Amino acid sequence: MSTGVRSIPLSSPYLDERDEELVLEVLRSGRLSLGPTIDRFEELFAERVGAPYAAAVSSGTAGLHLLCRIAGLGSGDEAITSPYSFVASANCAIYEGATPVFADVDAETMNLDPAAVEAAITERTKAIVAVDIFGYPCELDPLQALCERHGLALIQDACEALGAEYRGAPVGSQGPSAVFAFYPNKQMTTGEGGMVTTHSEEEWGLLKSLRNQGRADGGGWLEHARLGYNYRIDDVRAALGIGQLEKLDRILALRQAAAKRYSELLADVDGLEVPLADDADHVRSWFVYVVKLAAGVDRERVIAELERQGIASSRYLPSIHLQSYMRESYGFREGLCPVSEDLSRRTLALPFFAQLEADDQERVAEALRAALA
Ligand SMILES: Cc1ncc(COP(=O)(O)O)c(C=O)c1O
């Protein structure tokens, strides 16, 4: 960086002494895994999102994989999902031998367009993996109706959406089973980690068995009822999760305030669109702050200009079907999902986290204004 100014990172976790205290308590207890802190974390999380059951796992990806397994996805099956997402929402079906089918997204919500999903349904379709991208809730009711009509499983990838609301209720509270993720850029973090919420006691039992090498509830340590995985979280991370949950309201409020500030600062900047506002059915939980550059703007030049001023930014998100391994394995090409592809060329994530300071946001806005002038 040549300007000598303080750099502004893309994201940063919000940690405090209470987190340290809780983690230390577990370390001192000697009970580092399969202990009571995990149960407590699950109880608190379930309560927080208004779901009857929650099972903690080692990552959001692990949670998505387990739901695909429970849905019975296998070779010859298709799972319809969003191209405008993080790769895990498509990979989870591939792990089970199923084929990912990408339906295009809505240009405004950036989430799966239910009409495109319906058009993509075939005799082989077995599941829909719907993503709440950037914390904006997906079209749950129409997707659920499609799933009921066609006998499909619906899996909600809510990895970016803890705290979001759909039609007046928290994401995770209405069903279907949903997966949340706790990587350090998320609304709350456990370092690595994830949580699956479910409304079925039976599924909850299965999740807990599958994450723990297929051990049966109440069975011995070396008794395995089914093929399972080591997708366990540990008590150290669960303790951090509890600390984060305790202050989640504060974190969400700070993120919301930062987003509001950005939207005000950027309202009159030509050449970009700020993120979609909430409406009666959709309340976003702020995960990232992603602007859409106008067609014709040279995004690379904007990124370089921000970087020159010590400001991190990122090309969020590339379309999954155009990743090299997807092209090679399935022959996907440009033109398959034009809305997603257009977004992928034009969207840019700005520095965004709970403790982002107002004057740093002003710096970002000024740098963007200059880069787009
Ligand atoms: C939409 C989406 N799905 C899945 C994941 C996977 O979560 P994890 O990184 O915890 O495996 C993430 C987060 O990285 C995500 O943003």
The ligand as a Gaussian input file, in Angstrom:
#p B3LYP/6-31G(d) Opt

LIG

0 1
 C      -24.294000     -19.949000       1.130000
 C      -23.299000     -20.769000       1.862000
 N      -23.439000     -22.100000       1.882000
 C      -22.594000     -22.889000       2.548000
 C      -21.511000     -22.373000       3.228000
 C      -20.565000     -23.319000       3.855000
 O      -20.301000     -23.104000       5.206000
 P      -18.903000     -23.564000       5.818000
 O      -17.855000     -22.651000       5.295000
 O      -19.127000     -23.438000       7.290000
 O      -18.684000     -24.972000       5.419000
 C      -21.324000     -20.982000       3.241000
 C      -20.245000     -20.335000       3.990000
 O      -19.104000     -20.379000       3.790000
 C      -22.217000     -20.161000       2.519000
 O      -22.036000     -18.845000       2.473000

